[in-house]
Amino acid sequence: MYQRIRNLREDRDMNQTKIAKVLGMSQTGYSKYETGENDIPTAILIKLADYYGVSVDYILERTNNPKINK
């Protein structure tokens, strides 16, 4: 999951500072999510999924299909 959020960020040419700002947190705090040092809270997972337009299951690597099932 940690590599996946990094890949999503990099695929959109964003740095950690920019995505941290979107999430309303520090770059250092966000960096700890990408390295796996801190678990990602559910609310942040949802914000990331909404921001990137993918499902939470995709971020959690429960599927390789990024589409949101409705």
LINRAVEN-V841155 format. One record per pair of residues at least 24 apart in sequence whose ideal C-beta (glycine too) atoms are under 8 Angstrom apart, sorted by the first residue. I is the first residue (numbers start at 1). J is the second residue. Records with the same first field share a line. If there is no record, write none. Layout:
I: J + J
//
This chain:
1: 40 + 59 + 60 + 61
2: 33 + 34 + 35 + 36
4: 58 + 59 + 61
5: 33 + 34 + 40 + 48 + 59
6: 34
8: 48 + 52 + 54 + 59
9: 34
12: 52
19: 51
22: 47 + 51
23: 47 + 48
//
